[in-house]
Amino acid sequence: MSEAEIELTGHIIDSMILPKVFGAVYDLNGEFEVLEFRIGKTKNDYSYTRMRIIGKNRNHLDTILAELQKLGAVVTEKAVDAELVPALADGVLPDDFYSTTNHPTFIMINGEWVKAENQEMDKVIVIRDGKPYSIPMRKVKKGELVVIGNKGIKVTLPERSREKEVFSFMSSTTSSEKPTLSLTRMIAKEMFELRKKGGKIVVVPGPAVIHAGAAPALSELIRMGYVQALLSGNAVAVHDVENSMYGTSLGMDLKTLENYEGGHRHHLRAINVIRKAGSLREAVEMGVIKSGIIYECVRNNVDLVLTGSIRDDGPVPDVITDVMEAQDAMRKALKNADLVLMLATTLHSIAVGNMLPSTVKTICVDINPAVVTKLTDRGTYAIGIISDIGAFLPRLLQELWQIEGTV
């Protein structure tokens, strides 16, 4: 048998961190013994526990400890500097490299805990100029020092807020029975406060935003200054431009719901117009595009990142078709984000979620509960709202109008 001691500090009871630790040990067929346990006396006091973790052998124990680290446990007998091993080649990691979570992570360097920069899930940590950075495997250079094992690593999980607000505990379950109107009102309040203090709001829309008739609402949010970056794909740009030029989306009139004969070609015509102009910005400046989401993004200097797909028609010239280049552009746009709104898009929501630290307030709105489930199952901490995007966005806009009208 092999054993080690761990410590947990924080709001570990009401944030359900302690039960998760117990469950992880049980699931991995290990054993634990609580050696010390202090419960905070007030709602703001931290609780503390020290436990002995027992495994069948050293490898079994290390497997358990690796899981407990992800839940915020610190291995007390290993509170020493992190183990560092040089990368074997560009993009090639040493064995036993540490794979990151999306939670704030600290690395012990020269006896001090130092927070890793650019935290994302499923990345590695390298030391550059004496500081730890969370980076993709492909960006590791030969000879760079890579964190391995589980020594000198501390992870901090999000805890239940002491305030009554929508993000009090972002891992709450998703349900179609949640009070959508109340959630929307609380989100609007959060967005208003963020704009007032110069925060950064990122929107990740899918083409359903246009199909469902919600493009005018999103356009107004951009015009009002509630969107600092917009991340999407070719389809959103194409259907938005088609709607602006022809009043249709995939050939369907969004006002009468009639399908025009040959209207399915409208999106190809829209692409051709943009390609003739040279870019979306040039099309706006030439007066070809006179309204819509893209128009407002250009006019209001919103950081617009459009990424490609194997399904794309065209695409428009602004779409980044190199996947690795697209990743880099999305990461840059997400830097310092305070709030991310994911609107009716499965693949883009999951992709963006993988690039966010758990500290970013995230909302996923979709009529299909499976979308939110897939997102959270992959580790993203998000509020899930089951709603038709065509109803949600206009309601969000109304709530913001109401808030602004009372200040």
C-alpha positions in Angstrom: 0.0 0.0 0.0 1.1 3.6 -0.7 -0.2 6.7 1.0 0.0 10.5 0.9 -1.6 13.4 2.7 -3.6 16.1 1.0 -5.1 19.5 2.1 -8.2 21.3 0.9 -9.1 24.9 1.9 -12.0 27.1 0.9 -15.8 26.8 0.7 -15.3 23.1 0.1 -18.6 22.0 1.7 -21.4 24.1 0.1 -19.5 24.2 -3.2 -19.6 20.4 -3.2 -15.9 20.1 -3.6 -15.4 17.8 -0.6 -18.1 15.3 -1.8 -16.4 15.3 -5.2 -13.1 14.4 -3.5 -14.7 11.5 -1.6 -16.4 10.3 -4.8 -13.2 10.4 -6.8 -11.3 8.3 -4.3 -14.2 5.8 -4.2 -14.5 5.6 -8.0 -10.7 4.9 -8.3 -10.9 2.1 -5.6 -8.8 4.0 -3.2 -9.2 4.7 0.5 -9.1 7.9 2.6 -8.9 8.9 6.2 -9.9 12.3 7.5 -7.1 13.5 9.8 -8.3 17.0 10.5 -11.5 18.9 9.7 -12.3 22.5 10.5 -15.6 24.0 9.4 -15.9 27.8 8.8 -17.9 29.5 11.5 -19.5 32.1 9.2 -20.6 32.1 5.6 -17.4 33.9 4.6 -15.0 31.7 6.6 -13.0 29.0 4.8 -13.2 25.4 5.8 -10.1 23.1 6.0 -9.5 19.4 5.9 -6.4 17.3 5.9 -6.7 13.7 4.6 -4.7 10.6 4.1 -5.1 9.0 0.7 -4.3 5.3 0.3 -3.6 3.5 -2.9 -2.8 -0.2 -3.7 0.7 0.9 -5.0 2.6 4.0 -6.0 1.1 4.1 -9.5 -2.4 3.6 -8.2 -1.8 6.4 -5.6 -0.5 8.8 -8.3 -3.5 8.2 -10.4 -5.8 9.1 -7.5 -3.7 12.2 -6.6 -3.8 13.4 -10.2 -7.6 13.4 -10.0 -7.7 15.1 -6.6 -5.4 17.8 -7.8 -8.1 18.7 -10.4 -10.5 19.3 -7.5 -8.1 21.6 -5.7 -6.3 19.2 -3.4 -2.7 20.0 -2.5 -0.4 17.1 -1.8 1.3 18.2 1.5 4.1 15.8 1.4 5.0 17.1 -2.1 4.8 20.9 -1.4 8.0 21.4 -3.2 9.0 22.9 -6.5 7.3 21.4 -9.6 9.2 18.9 -11.6 10.4 20.2 -14.9 11.7 18.3 -17.9 12.9 19.7 -21.2 10.7 19.1 -24.3 12.2 16.4 -26.6 11.5 18.3 -29.8 9.1 21.0 -31.1 5.6 19.8 -30.1 6.9 16.6 -28.4 6.4 16.4 -24.7 8.3 14.4 -22.0 6.5 11.4 -20.5 4.2 12.1 -17.5 3.6 15.7 -18.6 0.9 17.5 -16.6 -2.4 18.0 -18.5 -4.2 21.1 -17.4 -7.8 21.8 -16.3 -9.6 25.1 -17.0 -9.4 26.1 -13.4 -6.8 28.6 -12.0 -3.6 26.7 -11.6 -0.5 27.6 -9.5 3.0 26.2 -9.9 5.6 26.2 -7.2 8.8 27.8 -8.5 11.7 28.5 -6.1 9.4 27.9 -3.1 6.6 30.2 -4.2 3.2 29.6 -5.8 3.0 31.4 -9.2 -0.2 31.5 -11.2 -0.1 30.0 -14.7 -1.0 32.4 -17.5 -3.5 31.7 -20.3 -5.3 29.0 -18.4 -7.2 26.4 -20.6 -8.2 22.8 -20.3 -6.2 20.0 -21.9 -3.0 22.1 -22.4 0.5 21.8 -20.9 2.5 24.1 -18.7 5.9 25.4 -19.7 8.2 27.8 -17.9 9.2 30.9 -19.9 11.3 33.7 -18.3 10.6 32.1 -14.9 6.8 32.2 -15.3 4.4 29.3 -16.0 2.2 29.4 -19.1 -0.6 27.1 -20.2 -0.1 26.5 -23.9 -1.2 24.0 -26.6 1.1 21.0 -27.2 1.9 22.2 -30.7 3.4 25.5 -29.4 6.0 23.8 -27.1 9.5 24.3 -28.4 12.4 21.9 -28.1 14.2 22.3 -24.8 11.5 24.3 -23.0 10.9 23.2 -19.4 7.6 21.3 -19.1 5.8 20.6 -15.8 5.4 16.9 -15.2 3.9 14.6 -12.5 1.9 16.1 -9.6 4.5 17.8 -7.5 4.3 21.6 -6.8 0.9 22.0 -8.5 -2.2 23.6 -7.0 -5.6 24.0 -8.7 -8.4 26.3 -7.4 -12.0 25.4 -8.3 -14.8 28.0 -8.6 -16.8 28.2 -5.4 -20.4 29.1 -4.6 -20.7 32.9 -4.5 -21.9 34.4 -1.2 -24.1 36.8 -3.2 -27.5 36.0 -4.7 -26.8 36.3 -8.4 -27.1 34.2 -11.6 -23.5 33.0 -11.5 -23.6 31.9 -7.9 -22.6 28.4 -8.9 -21.9 27.9 -12.6 -22.0 24.2 -12.6 -25.8 24.1 -11.8 -27.9 21.6 -13.7 -29.5 22.5 -17.0 -33.3 22.3 -17.1 -36.1 23.5 -19.4 -38.1 24.2 -16.2 -35.8 27.0 -15.0 -37.4 30.5 -15.0 -36.0 31.8 -18.3 -37.5 35.3 -17.8 -35.8 35.7 -14.4 -32.5 34.4 -15.7 -32.7 36.7 -18.7 -33.3 39.7 -16.4 -30.3 38.8 -14.3 -28.1 38.3 -17.3 -29.2 41.7 -18.6 -28.3 43.3 -15.3 -24.8 41.6 -15.4 -24.3 42.8 -19.0 -25.3 46.4 -18.0 -22.9 46.4 -15.1 -20.1 45.0 -17.2 -20.5 47.7 -19.9 -20.6 50.4 -17.3 -17.2 49.4 -15.9 -15.6 48.7 -19.3 -15.8 44.9 -19.2 -15.5 42.6 -22.2 -18.5 40.6 -23.5 -18.0 38.0 -26.3 -20.9 36.6 -28.3 -20.7 33.3 -30.1 -23.8 33.0 -32.4 -24.9 30.3 -34.8 -26.8 30.8 -38.0 -30.1 30.0 -36.2 -29.9 33.6 -34.8 -30.6 34.8 -38.3 -33.1 32.0 -39.3 -35.1 32.6 -36.1 -35.4 36.3 -36.8 -33.2 37.5 -33.9 -30.5 39.3 -36.0 -32.1 42.7 -35.4 -31.9 42.2 -31.6 -28.3 41.1 -31.8 -27.5 44.0 -34.1 -29.0 46.4 -31.6 -27.0 44.9 -28.7 -23.8 45.5 -30.8 -24.9 49.1 -31.6 -25.6 49.7 -27.9 -22.0 48.6 -26.9 -22.8 45.3 -25.4 -20.6 43.2 -27.7 -16.8 43.6 -27.8 -16.0 40.5 -29.8 -18.0 38.1 -32.0 -16.8 34.6 -32.9 -18.6 32.5 -35.4 -18.4 30.8 -38.8 -19.0 31.4 -42.4 -22.7 30.7 -42.2 -23.5 33.5 -39.8 -21.8 36.1 -42.0 -23.3 34.7 -45.2 -26.9 34.5 -44.0 -26.7 37.8 -42.3 -25.5 39.5 -45.5 -28.2 37.6 -47.4 -30.8 38.9 -45.0 -29.5 42.4 -45.3 -29.5 42.3 -49.1 -32.6 40.2 -49.9 -34.6 39.9 -46.7 -34.2 36.2 -46.8 -32.2 33.4 -45.0 -31.6 30.4 -47.2 -34.2 31.8 -49.5 -37.0 32.1 -47.0 -38.4 35.6 -46.5 -38.0 36.2 -42.7 -41.1 38.4 -42.6 -43.6 36.5 -44.7 -42.0 33.0 -44.2 -42.5 32.4 -48.0 -39.9 30.5 -49.9 -38.9 32.2 -53.2 -38.4 30.2 -56.3 -34.7 30.0 -56.8 -34.3 31.6 -53.4 -31.9 29.0 -52.2 -29.3 30.7 -54.5 -29.5 33.9 -52.4 -26.7 32.8 -50.1 -24.4 32.1 -53.0 -25.2 35.5 -54.5 -24.4 37.1 -51.1 -21.0 35.3 -51.0 -20.3 36.5 -54.6 -21.1 40.1 -53.7 -18.7 40.0 -50.8 -15.9 38.4 -52.8 -16.3 41.1 -55.5 -16.0 43.8 -52.8 -12.9 42.1 -51.4 -14.0 41.8 -47.7 -16.9 42.3 -45.4 -15.5 45.6 -44.2 -15.1 46.9 -47.8 -18.6 45.8 -48.6 -19.9 47.9 -45.7 -17.8 50.9 -46.6 -19.0 50.6 -50.2 -22.6 50.6 -49.1 -23.3 47.0 -50.3 -24.2 45.9 -46.8 -26.4 48.5 -45.1 -27.7 46.7 -42.0 -27.3 43.6 -39.8 -24.9 41.9 -37.5 -21.9 42.2 -39.7 -22.7 45.8 -40.5 -22.8 46.7 -36.8 -19.6 44.8 -36.1 -17.7 46.8 -38.7 -19.3 50.1 -37.8 -18.7 49.6 -34.1 -15.2 48.1 -34.4 -16.2 44.8 -32.8 -13.4 42.2 -33.0 -14.9 39.8 -35.6 -13.4 36.3 -35.9 -14.9 34.0 -38.5 -13.6 30.4 -38.8 -14.0 27.9 -41.5 -15.7 24.5 -41.8 -15.6 21.6 -44.3 -19.2 22.4 -45.1 -18.6 26.1 -46.1 -19.8 27.6 -49.4 -17.5 30.2 -50.7 -16.3 31.1 -48.1 -16.3 34.9 -47.7 -12.8 36.3 -47.8 -12.8 37.1 -44.1 -13.1 33.5 -43.0 -10.0 31.9 -41.6 -9.7 28.4 -43.2 -6.5 27.3 -41.5 -7.7 25.5 -38.3 -4.6 26.3 -36.3 -4.6 29.9 -37.4 -8.3 30.0 -36.5 -7.5 28.7 -33.0 -5.0 31.4 -32.4 -7.3 34.1 -33.6 -10.1 32.9 -31.3 -7.8 32.7 -28.3 -6.7 36.3 -29.0 -10.3 37.5 -29.2 -11.2 35.7 -25.9 -8.3 37.2 -24.0 -9.6 39.0 -20.9 -13.2 38.1 -21.6 -15.6 38.7 -18.6 -18.7 37.2 -20.1 -19.3 34.9 -23.0 -22.8 34.4 -24.6 -23.1 31.2 -26.7 -26.2 31.4 -28.9 -27.6 28.4 -30.7 -24.4 26.8 -31.9 -23.1 23.4 -30.8 -19.7 23.2 -32.4 -18.6 26.8 -31.9 -19.8 26.7 -28.3 -17.8 23.6 -27.5 -14.7 25.0 -29.3 -14.9 28.3 -27.4 -15.6 26.6 -24.1 -12.4 24.6 -24.5 -10.5 27.9 -24.6 -12.0 29.5 -21.6 -10.8 29.4 -18.0 -13.5 28.4 -15.5 -13.4 31.9 -14.1 -15.1 33.4 -17.2 -18.9 33.8 -16.8 -20.4 31.7 -19.5 -24.0 31.4 -20.8 -25.2 28.8 -23.3 -28.6 29.3 -24.9 -30.1 26.6 -27.1 -33.5 25.1 -27.7 -31.8 21.6 -27.5 -30.8 20.6 -24.0 -28.2 18.2 -25.4 -26.1 21.2 -26.6 -25.7 22.5 -23.1 -25.1 19.0 -21.7 -22.3 18.3 -24.2 -20.7 21.6 -23.4 -20.7 21.1 -19.6 -19.7 17.4 -19.9 -16.5 18.6 -21.6 -15.7 20.7 -18.5 -17.0 24.1 -19.3 -18.6 25.9 -16.4 -21.7 27.5 -17.9 -25.3 28.6 -17.1 -27.6 26.7 -19.5 -30.8 28.2 -20.8 -33.2 26.1 -22.8 -34.9 28.5 -25.1 -35.6 29.4 -28.7 -33.0 32.0 -29.6 -35.6 33.9 -31.5 -37.4 34.5 -28.3 -34.4 34.9 -26.0 -32.5 37.7 -27.7 -35.4 40.1 -28.2 -36.3 39.5 -24.5 -32.7 40.2 -23.4 -32.8 43.4 -25.5 -36.1 44.5 -23.8 -34.6 43.9 -20.4 -31.6 46.0 -21.2 -33.8 48.8 -22.6 -35.8 48.7 -19.4 -32.6 48.9 -17.2 -31.2 51.8 -19.2 -34.5 53.6 -18.9 -34.4 53.5 -15.1 -30.9 54.9 -14.6 
